[in-house]
Amino acid sequence: MIGKYEIEIYNNRVHYFLTVKRNITILQGNSATGKTELIRLIGDYEQNGMSSGVTVRSEVRCTVLTNIDWKLRLNALHGTIIFIDETAGFIKSKEFAECVRGSDNYFVIVTRDDLSQLPYSIEEIYGLRTDTSKYQVFRKVYNETYKLYNTDTVRPIKPDMVITEDSNSGHQCFEQIFDCPCETAGGKSNVYDKIRKACIG
């Protein structure tokens, strides 16, 4: 799968709008923002169709992957947007990461944890925002995703000096990036003193 997909999921109480553009999208948010409800709605629709009271509008199939036979189900899915809740223990496994790399599916993973084994872009980490101001009479809740990290505005940084915590790879990296003195603090407990001394003169 390639390209951007707009997804709309709703019932008579809640309404979700999502856009997925890459093979892995991370959905984060505080408690009670509707992340688990989103997964539940997709699961209900998958089991009961329109009789569930849920509507799913998407160009491609949306499904939920749970702990039950996850690998078997994943191997059978193709060209699908797969939603996974943070309660699924397999999302942190090396085995799952390998399956994702070789898959032609898109994955929307609801989690607050870091998934370092998965190759996802910082631009594809979203929060879930709730807006109850629309249709106040019915108290319908509208949910939409928003970017957590904005990488669109990049300003050139020209420091007078760079201080790194250690003298290893971080120090070597910043020496290559910046055209200015790069000094090591010799450990994180010395960073404050090093900055103070550099500022004083």
One Martini backbone bead per residue (centre of mass of N, CA, C, O) as a GRO file, in nm:
protein
  201
    1MET     BB    1   0.097   0.035   0.021
    2ILE     BB    2   0.006   0.366  -0.095
    3GLY     BB    3  -0.057   0.663   0.046
    4LYS     BB    4  -0.357   0.836   0.122
    5TYR     BB    5  -0.597   0.801   0.404
    6GLU     BB    6  -0.931   0.843   0.472
    7ILE     BB    7  -1.101   0.835   0.795
    8GLU     BB    8  -1.438   0.741   0.902
    9ILE     BB    9  -1.580   0.719   1.238
   10TYR     BB   10  -1.921   0.629   1.350
   11ASN     BB   11  -2.186   0.724   1.565
   12ASN     BB   12  -2.426   0.867   1.783
   13ARG     BB   13  -2.165   0.983   1.974
   14VAL     BB   14  -1.914   0.947   1.773
   15HIS     BB   15  -1.629   1.109   1.587
   16TYR     BB   16  -1.386   1.017   1.338
   17PHE     BB   17  -1.069   1.157   1.214
   18LEU     BB   18  -0.840   1.022   0.969
   19THR     BB   19  -0.488   1.018   0.858
   20VAL     BB   20  -0.300   0.806   0.641
   21LYS     BB   21   0.054   0.790   0.496
   22ARG     BB   22   0.185   0.547   0.641
   23ASN     BB   23   0.263   0.237   0.769
   24ILE     BB   24   0.309   0.415   1.042
   25THR     BB   25   0.085   0.503   1.311
   26ILE     BB   26   0.074   0.713   1.595
   27LEU     BB   27  -0.148   0.706   1.883
   28GLN     BB   28  -0.207   0.958   2.116
   29GLY     BB   29  -0.305   1.018   2.466
   30ASN     BB   30  -0.503   1.075   2.698
   31SER     BB   31  -0.723   1.004   2.900
   32ALA     BB   32  -1.040   1.020   2.762
   33THR     BB   33  -1.000   1.058   2.420
   34GLY     BB   34  -1.088   0.772   2.252
   35LYS     BB   35  -0.897   0.535   2.172
   36THR     BB   36  -1.052   0.275   2.259
   37GLU     BB   37  -1.317   0.343   2.113
   38LEU     BB   38  -1.207   0.323   1.829
   39ILE     BB   39  -1.138   0.022   1.839
   40ARG     BB   40  -1.424  -0.078   1.916
   41LEU     BB   41  -1.575   0.021   1.665
   42ILE     BB   42  -1.421  -0.144   1.456
   43GLY     BB   43  -1.487  -0.420   1.583
   44ASP     BB   44  -1.794  -0.398   1.563
   45TYR     BB   45  -1.809  -0.361   1.255
   46GLU     BB   46  -1.664  -0.626   1.180
   47GLN     BB   47  -1.882  -0.817   1.321
   48ASN     BB   48  -2.179  -0.637   1.243
   49GLY     BB   49  -2.174  -0.396   1.087
   50MET     BB   50  -2.445  -0.190   1.053
   51SER     BB   51  -2.584  -0.320   1.316
   52SER     BB   52  -2.381  -0.164   1.520
   53GLY     BB   53  -2.399   0.162   1.444
   54VAL     BB   54  -2.151   0.170   1.255
   55THR     BB   55  -1.936   0.386   1.062
   56VAL     BB   56  -1.715   0.315   0.778
   57ARG     BB   57  -1.488   0.535   0.601
   58SER     BB   58  -1.307   0.366   0.338
   59GLU     BB   59  -1.111   0.249   0.080
   60VAL     BB   60  -1.017   0.051   0.298
   61ARG     BB   61  -0.974  -0.184   0.508
   62CYS     BB   62  -1.067  -0.220   0.854
   63THR     BB   63  -0.886  -0.342   1.147
   64VAL     BB   64  -0.834  -0.558   1.431
   65LEU     BB   65  -0.553  -0.636   1.639
   66THR     BB   66  -0.495  -0.903   1.852
   67ASN     BB   67  -0.368  -1.151   2.056
   68ILE     BB   68  -0.534  -1.335   1.880
   69ASP     BB   69  -0.366  -1.471   1.638
   70TRP     BB   70  -0.190  -1.237   1.510
   71LYS     BB   71   0.003  -1.370   1.301
   72LEU     BB   72  -0.204  -1.519   1.131
   73ARG     BB   73  -0.373  -1.269   1.056
   74LEU     BB   74  -0.148  -1.091   0.935
   75ASN     BB   75  -0.068  -1.292   0.702
   76ALA     BB   76  -0.375  -1.258   0.572
   77LEU     BB   77  -0.318  -0.957   0.532
   78HIS     BB   78  -0.410  -0.711   0.268
   79GLY     BB   79  -0.454  -0.388   0.216
   80THR     BB   80  -0.465  -0.284   0.527
   81ILE     BB   81  -0.600  -0.122   0.811
   82ILE     BB   82  -0.436  -0.156   1.124
   83PHE     BB   83  -0.555  -0.180   1.449
   84ILE     BB   84  -0.380  -0.111   1.769
   85ASP     BB   85  -0.366  -0.173   2.095
   86GLU     BB   86  -0.176  -0.136   2.390
   87THR     BB   87  -0.274  -0.428   2.503
   88ALA     BB   88  -0.089  -0.548   2.293
   89GLY     BB   89   0.195  -0.730   2.359
   90PHE     BB   90   0.336  -0.761   2.061
   91ILE     BB   91   0.435  -0.459   1.980
   92LYS     BB   92   0.736  -0.512   2.131
   93SER     BB   93   0.822  -0.719   1.933
   94LYS     BB   94   1.037  -0.851   1.701
   95GLU     BB   95   0.832  -1.015   1.537
   96PHE     BB   96   0.646  -0.778   1.466
   97ALA     BB   97   0.855  -0.597   1.326
   98GLU     BB   98   0.908  -0.800   1.094
   99CYS     BB   99   0.616  -0.806   0.985
  100VAL     BB  100   0.594  -0.504   0.915
  101ARG     BB  101   0.831  -0.482   0.709
  102GLY     BB  102   0.676  -0.717   0.516
  103SER     BB  103   0.426  -0.535   0.475
  104ASP     BB  104   0.113  -0.409   0.293
  105ASN     BB  105   0.030  -0.251   0.540
  106TYR     BB  106  -0.135  -0.050   0.769
  107PHE     BB  107  -0.053   0.114   1.090
  108VAL     BB  108  -0.247   0.172   1.393
  109ILE     BB  109  -0.101   0.278   1.701
  110VAL     BB  110  -0.202   0.259   2.035
  111THR     BB  111   0.033   0.459   2.224
  112ARG     BB  112   0.267   0.574   2.494
  113ASP     BB  113   0.494   0.415   2.397
  114ASP     BB  114   0.798   0.314   2.299
  115LEU     BB  115   0.883   0.186   1.954
  116SER     BB  116   1.200   0.119   1.866
  117GLN     BB  117   1.157  -0.135   1.659
  118LEU     BB  118   1.005   0.079   1.490
  119PRO     BB  119   0.987   0.253   1.165
  120TYR     BB  120   0.894   0.564   1.254
  121SER     BB  121   0.772   0.875   1.215
  122ILE     BB  122   0.747   1.177   1.373
  123GLU     BB  123   0.512   1.273   1.166
  124GLU     BB  124   0.332   0.997   1.274
  125ILE     BB  125   0.251   1.150   1.545
  126TYR     BB  126  -0.055   1.145   1.727
  127GLY     BB  127  -0.326   1.299   1.849
  128LEU     BB  128  -0.634   1.332   2.041
  129ARG     BB  129  -0.908   1.538   1.965
  130THR     BB  130  -1.172   1.704   2.141
  131ASP     BB  131  -1.512   1.809   2.023
  132THR     BB  132  -1.818   1.942   2.184
  133SER     BB  133  -1.938   2.197   2.017
  134LYS     BB  134  -2.079   2.016   1.829
  135TYR     BB  135  -2.388   1.950   1.857
  136GLN     BB  136  -2.501   2.006   2.157
  137VAL     BB  137  -2.777   1.863   2.171
  138PHE     BB  138  -2.640   1.562   2.123
  139ARG     BB  139  -2.345   1.528   2.234
  140LYS     BB  140  -2.143   1.503   2.018
  141VAL     BB  141  -1.826   1.358   1.950
  142TYR     BB  142  -1.532   1.497   1.815
  143ASN     BB  143  -1.256   1.338   1.643
  144GLU     BB  144  -0.909   1.433   1.596
  145THR     BB  145  -0.612   1.462   1.456
  146TYR     BB  146  -0.273   1.561   1.567
  147LYS     BB  147   0.026   1.694   1.574
  148LEU     BB  148   0.300   1.667   1.796
  149TYR     BB  149   0.524   1.720   1.569
  150ASN     BB  150   0.692   2.002   1.431
  151THR     BB  151   0.889   1.998   1.112
  152ASP     BB  152   0.838   2.251   0.918
  153THR     BB  153   1.004   2.446   1.105
  154VAL     BB  154   1.331   2.552   1.003
  155ARG     BB  155   1.603   2.682   1.176
  156PRO     BB  156   1.896   2.810   1.188
  157ILE     BB  157   2.180   2.700   1.377
  158LYS     BB  158   2.428   2.928   1.558
  159PRO     BB  159   2.646   2.847   1.767
  160ASP     BB  160   2.920   2.917   1.979
  161MET     BB  161   2.853   2.648   2.149
  162VAL     BB  162   2.904   2.294   2.226
  163ILE     BB  163   2.753   2.075   2.474
  164THR     BB  164   2.832   1.758   2.590
  165GLU     BB  165   2.805   1.489   2.791
  166ASP     BB  166   2.998   1.333   2.606
  167SER     BB  167   3.283   1.181   2.406
  168ASN     BB  168   3.136   1.037   2.192
  169SER     BB  169   2.902   1.024   1.950
  170GLY     BB  170   2.770   1.296   2.017
  171HIS     BB  171   3.024   1.468   1.992
  172GLN     BB  172   3.100   1.385   1.702
  173CYS     BB  173   2.842   1.478   1.567
  174PHE     BB  174   2.852   1.788   1.649
  175GLU     BB  175   3.127   1.845   1.517
  176GLN     BB  176   3.008   1.798   1.223
  177ILE     BB  177   2.764   2.004   1.224
  178PHE     BB  178   2.931   2.229   1.375
  179ASP     BB  179   3.102   2.558   1.341
  180CYS     BB  180   3.229   2.499   1.648
  181PRO     BB  181   3.285   2.459   1.953
  182CYS     BB  182   3.329   2.125   2.109
  183GLU     BB  183   3.229   2.015   2.429
  184THR     BB  184   3.282   1.825   2.714
  185ALA     BB  185   3.145   1.744   3.041
  186GLY     BB  186   3.178   1.449   3.167
  187GLY     BB  187   2.875   1.440   3.224
  188LYS     BB  188   2.560   1.526   3.342
  189SER     BB  189   2.658   1.662   3.618
  190ASN     BB  190   2.845   1.888   3.439
  191VAL     BB  191   2.672   2.070   3.252
  192TYR     BB  192   2.602   2.319   3.418
  193ASP     BB  193   2.895   2.413   3.479
  194LYS     BB  194   2.981   2.441   3.182
  195ILE     BB  195   2.777   2.660   3.108
  196ARG     BB  196   2.857   2.869   3.321
  197LYS     BB  197   3.152   2.902   3.228
  198ALA     BB  198   3.084   2.986   2.935
  199CYS     BB  199   2.917   3.246   3.016
  200ILE     BB  200   3.137   3.395   3.188
  201GLY     BB  201   3.432   3.320   3.011
   0.00000   0.00000   0.00000
